[in-house]
């Protein structure tokens, strides 16, 4: 790749900075927002905010409706930092869409669009309004006709003179949509002058129209008539997610109509819905997708009813599911940058670089919102913005792309100066310089180039690994890192030492009270290494200062012998010599038995004295080991050992605890540790060297302040399993109905270290809200799961992972499926049956699905006798069915529509009475009876006289 001299100078400059100065592209702290300026306000200016941080500090420019604003040339604009100040705003010149651009040497970002609007309310024209003449009992609409304006308005009406305002009730209604006054039924008390009052909610300006006189006609009273709906909502009204929607409905009529509301699909209103102004207004706060649908206003009086319908559709402005983040990447690498947003309709995406539309070419592509740039070069660096938009709005996500081109550098990640390892061990030498692109690495030992062989291998990260290390491997190792911008070296000195060995170990001893003994602990070690001896008595570190009258270390530099003077019974127990160097550690243990006349029991107590008994208590060593020693489970690299604690009455005194011993199956030496709490039922040994799901022999002993007691019998337990490392494959999701999705997968390959597979966890979520996901678990032999209780017609995302007692493995790739629409809420209507002595013929009306419901694919007829609980089902794609039934007793029948989303609402249950024997002679004549469900009375049977029926 060729770089210009400017880029090389920049790279040199950045290298010289050494990280002391952190360059950063601009990032918005504050962005302009939509503003409404009240015309006539005392304020003579408006400020649109814009502030960004960055290093170097950004400078700013603005655009109005896509054209640059030049404050130096236009006196009405001024920049205050990044803020744009509009002086003496004018609605003819300054209305429009504003955007702020922030720029520094690393790039440019552009703010969201901010609309500036002007709110004003002009006066009514002063012409007089015509008199409105109506009959008593007639309905009337008085028109307001607001004057020219901008911004939201509210309406009221004055009756005759201020401050007498028209009070709204079931008879009078002021629409906040049209401003008109509606009187359902005029009464004599309504005669007078009516004045429309219009108020700007932004400027608080109020203007009054000319009075409208209302008089009664003298040609009689209006008779009763059915409701006529004058105020109604649009046939289709889009509503934003989270918005509050108000639907108006009012009718004229005599008598005064009553207003009621309902959903066309028959669903009940949610508790958040409010009815206001005597049911004239339906208010839905915090509008959500489930609130969408068809709504009906029903106006009714004794003369009839009328219905107005309208559909509320749901839309959502885009909102981010996945933002882009700053990326620092090496030259010649490939970039994959993804931004994702949700919204309704589904958002589309476009990208900007430094405030301009990104120019696509062969190596720069955009697909489904994701930006890919292959073979990056330094000129690709800059500020990028992903824009997600639908017809209701757009959002911006900004991030900086830094394409780094630099020579290898070990200053931030230096190699270790010295490594000390044992003969026969394995060692890895790291070599991780910073370099862009990645550096090629080679190794030397002294002046000799290192070659791979059966013991030496080069690691993928550039490191060097040596197994079965020998003294011949000692030396200085140099890593040479090189790319097209330069070369750098790092060195590590490798020192190989002999393993430390105990040449004279302590042995079990049996001594008498008062004697002095030496427990030997002598070692052979590499002279290059410092050595340290420590002793443990019954699991506790020996304090030679505190116990100096009995314990003393003796011997030379390679000896850590322990002398015990004037041995007492309390010195019985287990002694461990621990030898440590900077490279390794070894230990050896011995049991010391001290014999002598037992001293008097300690802490003898007499309790609970009665006339004939007394209870004594005192302190001996414990005699009973724990029972139920077992274990297993836990997390990776753990060995879990469990037991039933020894009851207090068997502990024989204070200082009671447990000695836990364990070893891999087939190994001679035991590893021991002490658990000091008498109530503890378990011990967990953690070590990276533990092989997952391998057998260990374990035993648990007891001790107290007087000494050690016996061990439990040896038992075997497994170490913890290794959690699964592979994700399930071939994951798929299939929608079964409006509330169910089935997820299936292939089992993961299993290995011994994984132990026992407990099962699979299925995680699922909707609307891209992964953080609020749910999950279900299935047993290990299952390869599918059914997700139930889901929302209808919603896309759900799901992923699967395996788990065992050690934990869960990685998730599979995410798949998705969309639940079906809900089945129709309308049941099959007007079910009619026709029965003979051998069959029943059924007919019903077709079910028609609404737009938000699944299409009908057929019908199911459910039937059973009245004495049975088991139901039989007949499927048909027609609106009729024939059942071949011997009518020996009553039959109960229901009909449901079937859809991809499940079964619909059931028809009314119908009972077909059994056909009785009217004559024992068994005539075969038969007469059919046809019944409409709506008129059928089950307990009444109609028969034709002398008709003969048989079973």
N, C-alpha and C positions, 0 to 999 in steps of 0.2 A: 504494500500500500504506500502511495506517495503522499507526503504531507508538505504543505506550503511552508515557506520560511516564517510566515506569521504564526502558524500553529506551533512550530518548533520553538519560537521565542516564547509563546505563551506557556508551553510545557516547561521550558527552562525556568520561567518566572515562578510557576507554581511550585516547581521542585525547590527553588531557592527559599520560598516561603516556609518550607518545612512544616506546614500544618499550623503555623502560628496564626495565620489569618484565614478564617473559614469563609470562603466565598459561598454566597447563597443567592439563588434567583428570587425574584419578587414573589411574595405570598400575601394575599389580601387579608387584612385584619378587619377592615370595614368596607362594605360595598354600598353603592347607592341603592335606594329602595323607592318604590312608587310613591309619588307625592301629589297632593291636591292643594293648590294655592287658592285661597279665598280672594276673589276679585273685590277690591275696595278695602282690603286689610290695611291696618296701620303699618304693618311690616312692609318695607320697600325692597326687600330682597329675600331670596330663598337659597338655601345651601344644600347641595347634593354631596353626600359624604363619600370619600374614597381615601383609604389609607392602606399601605402595604409595607411589609418589612422585607429586608433584603440586605445583602452586602456585596457590592456598594449599595448605598441608599438609592431607592428607585426615584425616577422622575416621572411626571404624569402628563397625559394629554386626554382630551375628551372629544367625543363625537355626538352630534345631534342628528338623528335620523340618517346615520351613515356618513355624514359629512363632518370634517374636522372643524373644531372650534378654535379660533386663534385669539386668546385674550389680549394679546398685544395689539391686535388690529381692531378689536371690537370692544368699545368702552363699557358695554353692558355686562361683560363677563370678566371674572377675576379668579385667579387660582390662589387658594389659601392652603399651602401644603399640597395635598392631593385633592382637596375639596374644591368643587366648582361653585362659585357664588354668582347667582343671576341677579343683577341689579335692575330694579323697576320691572319686574316680570310682566310680559305682555302676552295675552292669550293668543294673539294672532301670529306672533313670531316664535314664542318659546314652547308651545305645546309640542310634545313628541316624545321620542325614545332616546334616552341618554345612555352612553357607555363610557367607562373610565379605562384607560390603558396605563399600566404601570410597567416601567422598563428600567433595567440596569444592564450591565455588560454581559450578563448571562442570558438575557432574553426578555420577552414581553408577555404579559398576561392581560386579558380583557375581562372586565367585570360583567356581571349579569346586566340585562337591560332594565332600566328604571324609567317608568313613564311619568311625565310631568303633565298634570291636567289642571285646569282652572275651574273652580266652582263659582257660579254666579247665578243670580235670579233676578230677571228683569221685572218691571211692573206690568200689571194687567193693562190692556187697552181700556180706555175710560168709557167706551160706549155702553149704553144702558142695555140690560138684558130683558128679553120679552117675558111677559107674564105667562105662567104655566097654569092652565085651567084643567082641573080634573074633577071627576065625580067622587063623592064619598064612597069609600070601599074599594076604589080603584088603586092600582100600584103606579108609582111614578119614579122617574130617574131624573135628577137635577145634575146637569153637566157642569164640570169645573173648568176644564180647558186651561191648564197651567200656561203661564207666559214662557218665552224663551229662557232656557236655563241649562246648567250643567252641574252634575252632582246629585246626590240622593235628596229626595223631597219627602216631606210628610204633609198630610192633609187633615183639615178639620173644617167644620161649618158653623157659622154664627147664625142663630135664630133671632131675627128682628134686630137686635143691637148687642154690641159687645158689653159685658163678657158672657152673654148667654149663649153657650155652645150646645149644639145638638148632642143629646146623649144617645149613644148607640144601645140598642136592645134587640130583641128578636124581630122587631118591626122596622128598625132603622139601621142602616149600615153604611159606613164610609169606607170606600175601597182605597187602600194605600197603593194600589197599582194604577188605577185610573184617576183617582181623586173625586169621583162622582159620589153623590149622595143618593142612596136607594131607600125608598119607603115602600114596604111590601103592601100596605093597605092604608090609604089616607083616611084620617079622621078629622073632624071639624077643628080640633085643637091644633092641627098642623098648619092651618092657614096663617100666612105671614111672609116675611122677607127672609131669604136665605142667601148668605154670603160665603163664598169659598175662601178659606185661609190656607195659603201655601207657605211652608217654611223650608228653607234650605238647612239640612242637618249639618252641613259643613260650615256655612257662614253665619248661621242663626238669623239670616235675613228673613223677614216675614212680609208678604204682600197680600192684599185683599182684593178680590174681584168685585165687580158690580153686583148689587143685590138682585136676586131673582125672586119676583113675587109669585106666591102659590095661592090660588083661589079655588073655591069649590064652584062647580057648575050647578045650575039651578034646574037641570032637566032630570033629576032623580038620582037614586042611589044605585051604585054598581052592585049587581048580583054576585053570588058566589061563583068562583071559577078555579080551575086547577092551577098548581104552581107553574110559573114560568121563570126559569133560571136565567138571570141577567148577568150575574157575576160568576165567571167560571175560569178555571186555569187552562193553560194551553194543552192541546192534545199530546204533545211531547215536550218534556221539560228536562234538559240535562242539568244535573246537580253535581257539584264537586264533592269529593270525599271530605268529610269533616264540616261541611257547610251546614247552615240552618236554612231550611226551606219552609216557606209559608204559602199554603194554598188557600185561596179565597173562593167562597161559594155563597151566593145569596139569591133568593127567589122572590118574585112578586106573586101575590095570590090572595084570595079571599075564601076562607079564613087564612090568617097569617101562617105560611108554611113552617113546618118544623124541619130543620136541617140535620142530617146525619151523614156519617162517613163510614166507608168500609173499603177493604182491599178486594179487588176483583177476583183474586185467587182464593178468597175465603179465609186466609190466614188472619189470626188476631193481631191487633196493633201491639207493638212493643210498649213497655211501660214508659219509655221516654217521650212518646208522642203526646202532645197536649192539644186540647180543643179550646179555642179562645173566641171572644166576642160572640157569645151565645151560639157556639158551633159554627160561626161564619168563617173561621180561620182554623185550618189544620196545620200545626207546627211540628216539624221533625228536626230536632237538633242533632248535631254530630252525624250527618248523613253517612251511611255505610252501604256496602254493596247489597246486603240483605234487605235494605229499605227500598231498593229499586223495585219497580213493578207498576201495575195499573191500579189507580185509586178511583173511587166513585163517590160523588156527592149526591145524596138522595134528598130531594125536597118533596114534602108530602103534606097534604091537608085532607079534609073530608071529601074534597071533590076529585082527588086524584094524586098522582105523583109524577115526578120527572127526575131524570138521572143525567148527571154530567160526568164524563169520564176523561181521564188523562193519564199519561204514562210518565213516570219519573225514571230517567235513565241515569246510571251511575258513571261518573268519569273521575279520574284521578290524574292530577299533574304528575309528571315524573318525579320520583324520589330515589336516591341512590341506594343500591344494594351492595355495590362494590366500587369504591373510589380508587383512583390511580394514586400511587405513592411515588415519591422521589426514587430514582434509580441511578446507581453508579455502576457502570458496566465497562468492560474492557473493549478497546478497539478490536475490530474484526469478529467480535461475538455477534449473536443474534438476539434481538429484543422481542419479547411477547408481552404486550401491555393490554390488560383487559379492564374495561369499565362496564358495569351492569346496573341498570335502573329498572324499576317496575313502574307501572302506570297503566291507565286505561284511557284511550287505546295504547297498545304496546309502543313504547318509545322507539324512535330511530336515532341513529348516532352519526355524528360528524366530529372531526378533529381539527384543532388549530395548532399551529406552531408559531410562537412569538406573535400571537394576535392575528395571524393571517390563516386562511384556509390551507390545510396541509396538502401539498402537491404530491399526488401519487405517482409512483413509477414502478419499474419492475421489482425492485427490492423493497419498496414501501407499499404495503397493502392494508386495507381495512376490511374486516369481515365480521358481521354480527357485533359490531362495537369494539372488536379487538384489533389493536394495531400491531403489525409485525414489521420489523425492519431487519433485514439480513445484512451481514457483512458491514457492521457499523463503522463509521469513520468519525473523526473529531467534528466535522461540520454538521453532523446530526445532533450535536448537543444543542440544548435550548429549553425553553419553557413550552410545555405541551398542555393542551386543554381538551378534554373529552366533553362533548355537549350531547346530552340526551334530551329529546324533545318529542312532544306530541302536540296536537292542535290546541291543547289547553295550557301549555307552558313549556319552558325549557330550563335546564339546570347545567351548571358548569362544575367540572372537577379538574383541578390544576396540579401539575407536578413537574419537576425538573429532571431532564435527562442529561446526565454527565457521562460523556464518552471519554474514558481515561486512556491516555497513551503515555506510559512511563517506563523507564529502565528499571531493572530489578533493584530492590532496596531492602537490606536486612535491618535497618535502624529501628523499625517498629516491631519486628519479629526476629530478634537475634537468636542464633543457635546457642545451645548450651555449651559453655566453655569446657566442662568436664563431665564425663559419664563414667561411673564406677560400676562394674558388673562382675558377676561370678563366673568362673570357669563352668562351661556346660549350660549356661543360661541363654536366653534370647534377648537381643537388644535392638531398639529402633532409634535411628538418628534422624531427627526432623530437619527439613529444609523447606521453609515456607516464606520466602521473600515476597514482598509486595511487587507486583509487576503487571503491566497491562500492555499487550496481551500477556497471558501466562508465559512464564519463562521456561525454556528447555533447561533441564538440569542434568549435570553429570558429576561424578565423584572421583576424588583422588585420595589415596592414602600416602601421605608424604608427597613424593613426586610421581608416584605410580598410579596410573588410571585403574580404578576399581572395575572389575568385570563380574558379571553375574555367574554364579555356579550353584552347586547343590546346597550350599550354606548361605550364600549372599544373594539377595534379591532387591530389585528396585521397586518401591511402592508407588501406587498410582498418584499419591500426593507429592511425589518427588523425594520422599524419604528413602533411607537405606536400612535394610533389615538383615541382621546376622543371627543365625541360629547356632546352637551348640558352640558357644564362644570358646576360643582357646587363647593361651598366652600369646600366640603368634598374631592375634588380631589387634594387639596393642599398637597405638599410634595416633597421629593427628589426621583427621578426616576433613577434607575440604569439599564443600558443595559449590559448584560453579553454575550460576544461574545467568541465562542470556536470552534476550529477545532483540528485535531489530533496533531498539533504542539504546541498548547498552548491555553491560555485563557487571556482575557483582559476585563476591565470594563470601562464604561464611565457614567457620571451622569449629570442630569439636574434638577434644582430646579424649580418647577412649583408654581407660585403665581397667585391666582384667585382673581380678584377685582370686586366690584360692578360697574355697568354701571354708567356713568356720566349722570345726568338729570338736565335740566334747570327747577328750581322751580318757578322762577319769570322772565318771559320773557318780552322784550319790546313790547309795543302795539302801534297801530296807534294813532297818536296825531294830533290835529288841534290847532295851537297856533298863537299868534300875534307877529309881529315884536317887538323886545325889551325884550320879556320875557326870562326867564331862565327855563330850564326843565331838568329832569333826565330821561334817558331811562334805566330802570332796566335790569340787566342780572345777576341773582343769581342762583347758582347751588348746587346740592347735589352730592358729589363725594367720592370715596374711599379714606380714609386718607393715604393709602400707596402711593398714586399717587400725583405727582406734577401737578399743573394746571396752564394754561396760557390763558388770555383773549386777543382777538384782535377785533377791530371794523373796518367795511368797510362802506364807504359812497359812494353810487352810484357806487359800484364795485371797488373803489380805497381804499387801505389801509390807515387808518387815521393816520396822522403824528401829534402826540401830541406836539412835540417840535415846529413844524412849525405853527400849529393852536392853540397854547397854550392860546391865548386870548379868544377863544370861547370854546375849547374842554378840558375836564379834566376827568380822571378816578377817581371814588370815590368808597367807600365800603371796606369791609374786605377781608380776604383771599379767601372766597368762593363767592365773589361778584366782578363783573366787570362793575358796573353801569357807564354810560356815562352821564356827566353833560355838557349841552350846555348853555353857558351864552350869554346874549344879542343877541338873535336869529335874523338873518337877512333873507331876502327873498332867498338868495343864499343857505341857509341851508335846503331848501325843498328837499326832496328826500327819498331814501331808505337807511335804516341803518341796518346792519347785525352784530350781536354779534356772534363771533366764539370762542368756548371753546375747548381746546385741552389738552389731557393727553398723557402719553406714550402708552396708550392702545386704546383710542377711541377719537372721537371728535363729538361735537354737535353744532348746530347753530340755531338762531332764528332771524327773520327779522321784521321790522316795517316801515311803511310809515309815514313821518313827513310832514305835510302841514303847511306852514308859510303864514299867511295872513297879509296884510297891504296895504297901498296905494302904488300903483306901482310907482316906481321911474321913472325918465325920461328914455326914450329909449336910449340905448348906441350906440355909433358909428353911429350917424345919418349922412348920406352922401347924397349929391345932385349930380346926374350924368345926363349926356345927356340933358342939357338945350337947349330948342328951343324957338321960339318966343311965343309959346302957351303952352308948356308942360315942365315938369321936372320930373326926376325919383328919388324917395327917397328910401333909404335902411337903416335898423336899426336892432337890436337884440331884443324876447319873447321866451317863451319855444316853442319846435316844437309841431305842432298840428296834423300832418299826420303820421300815422304808416306805416311801409312797407307793400307792397302788395305782392300777390302770395307767401305767406308763405307755404312751403312744405318741402320735404326732402326725406330721405331714401337712401339705398345703402351704400357704404363705405366698410371698412375692418371690420373683426371680432372685437367685443367689441367696436364698434363705433355707435354713434347716429349722423347722419348728418342732419342739419337743414338749409334750404335755403330760400332766399327771394329776392325780387327786391329792390335794394337800393333806398332810398328816394332822389329825385332830389335836387340839391343844393339850388334851390330857395325856397324849402319847409323846409329847415333845420333851418332857423331862427337865424343863428349865429354860432359862433365858439364853439368848444368842442362838436361837434355832434357825437353821437354814438348810439349803439343799446343795449337794455336789452333783453337778450334771456332767456326765461323761459320754463321749460319742466318738465314733471313728467310721470311716468309709468301710464298707463290707470288704473283708480280705486284708485290711491293714492291721498291723500288730499294735501300734501305740495308740493309747487313748488321748483324746483332747478333753481337758477338764476345765470347768468354770464353776463359780460359786454363785448361788442365788440367795441373797440374805433375808428376803422377806418370807416368813413362814406361811403366808396366805397366797403366795404366788403360785398359779397352776401351770405356768408355761415358761419356756425359754426359747428365744429366737437367736440363732447364730447366723450372722450375715458375713459373707465373704465372696468376692468375685470368683474365687477358685472353685466354688461348689458347682459340681456338674448337675444340671437340671434333671430332676426325676431319677435320682440315683439312690441306691439303698445304703442306709447307715445303721450300724448297731448302736443302741443307746441304753443307758442305765442311769438311774437317779438314786443317790445316797442321801444320808441325813447327817447333821452335826449340830452340836450346841456348844456352849462355852466350856463344857467338860471334855469335848472331843468328838470324834467321828463315830457314826453308827454304821449299820449295814447298807449295802446297795440293793436295789430292786433287781429281779432277774433281767438278763439282757433280752431286749426285743429289737425288732427291725422296723424302721420307718423310711419313707421316701422323702428326699429333699423336695423343695418346691418345684413345680413345673415351670417350664419356659412358656411365656405367653405366646400366642400365635403370631407369626411374623409375616404371614401371607394373607391377602384380602381374598374373599370369595370372588369367583369369576362368573361370567355369563349371567350377571344380575339383570333381571327384567322386571317390569311392573306392568300389570294389566288391570284395567278398570273393569270391575264386575257389575257395579250398579252405581246409583247416585250417592251411596255412602260407603262403598267398599272397594278396595284395591288389593289385588293379590301380588305379592312380591316373591319371586323365586330366584334360585341361585344354584351353582354347583358347589359341592363340598370342597373344602380346602384340603390339600395334601397334608397328611398327618405324619408325625415322626415321634419316636419314643420319648424324646425330651419334652414334648408337649403334654405328656401325661394323658389325662382323660379330658376329652372335649366336652364341656358342659352344654354348649349350645351356640346359638347365633343371636345377635342383637340387631334389630331392624330399626333404624332411625328415620323419621319422616317429618316433613314440614311443608308449609305452603307459602305463597307470595314471597318467596326468596328469603323468608325470615328464619334463617337456619338457627339463630340463637335461641328461638323459642320452640325448638323441635320436641317431638314426642318419640317414645320408643316402645317396642314390644320385644319380648324374648321368646325363643322357641328352643326345644330340646335339641341335643346334639345330632340326633338322627333325622331331624326335619330339614328340608331344603326349600320350604316355602312358608310364608306367613300371610295372614289376612289382616289388613288394616280396616278397622270398622269405625263407625260413628263419624265419618268424614263429611265435610260440606259438599254440597252438590255443585257440579260444573266448575270445579276448582282444580288447578294444576297442583299436584303434590310431588315433592322431590324426596327420594329415599336412597339410603346407602346401607350396606350390611357389613358386619364384622363378626368374627368368631371370638369366643372367649372361653377361658378355663379358670381354674382356681387362682392362677397367677395374675390374671388380668385379661384385658381385651386386646385384640390385634388391630391392624390398620383397617380403615373403612375401604370398601370397594368404591369404584367410580360411581358417581351419582347418576341415577336414572329418574325418569319422571313419567307420570300418567295423569290424565285428567278424568275426574269422576264424571259419571253420566249426569245428565239433567234429571231433576226429580220426576217421578211418575206423575201422571195427571191427577189433579185433586178432584176432578169431576168423576163421580161413579157412573157405571152403566145405568141408564134411566129407563123407566117404563118397561120393566121386565114382565113379559107375558108368557104364561105356560098353558099347555094343552095336553091333558093326560088321558091315556087309555089304560087298559089293564096290563099292558106290556111295555109301554114306553112313555116318555115325557118329551114333548117338543117345547123348546124355549126360544124366545125372540127378545131382543132388547135394542135400545137406541145406541148408535155409534158414539164412542167417546172421542172428542176432539181435543188434542193437546194444545195448550197455550204456548207462546213463544219461548217461555223459560222452562218448558216441560219437555220430557222425552216423547218422541213420536210413538204412537200406539202400533205395536207389531202383531197383536192378536189378543185373545181373551182366554181366561181360565174359568171353568165352571167347577165349583167345589160342591160336592154333594155327599150326604150321609143319611142314614136312617136316624130317627129321633132317639133310638135306643143305643146307638153306637157313638164312640168317641173318635174312631179313626175316620179320616176324610179321604175320599177319592177325588181325583182331579182329571178333568177333560180339557185338553188344549184345542183351540180352534182359531182360525184366522178370519172367521165370519162373525156376523152378529146374530147367529142362531146356532142351536145345538140340539141333537137328538140323543136322549139317554134311554138305553134299553134296560128298563127297571121293572121287576115284578112288584107291583104296587101292593105289598102285603102289609105295609105300615107307613106311617107318615115319613116323608122325606124333607130334609132341610137343605136349601140350595142358596148359594151366593155366586155372583159373577164379578170378576175383576178384569180390568184391562192389563195387558202385559206390555212392558217396554224394556229397552236396554237398561234403563235406570231402575228397574224393579217392577213389582206389581203395584197397580194403582189402588184407589179407594174402592172398597167393596160396595156392591149394591146393597140395598136393603135385604135382610134375610127373609126368604120366603119359605113357607111351609106348605107342602103339597099333601093333603090328607089322603090316608089310605082309602082304597076303594072297597067298600064293605059288601058282604054277601046278603042280598035282599031276598034270595030264595034258595032253599037247599037243593032244589032240583038241578042246579048247576048250568043254567042257560048260558050260552056264549055271546049273547047280544051285549053290546056296549054302547054307551053314549059318552061323548067327549064334553068336558067342561073347560071353558076358556076364561081366565081370570086376569085382570090387570092388577098389578101389585098395589097401585094407589087406591083401589077400591075394594080390595079383598079383605074380608073379615075371617081370620083363620078358624074360629070356633063354629062358624055356621057352614053347614054343608047343604047344597041344593041338589035334590034328586028329582028325577021324573018318575012319577008314580008308575008302579008295576015294572020299572026297568030292572033287569036281572043282571047282577054282577057276580063274578066269581073270583076266587083268589088266583 
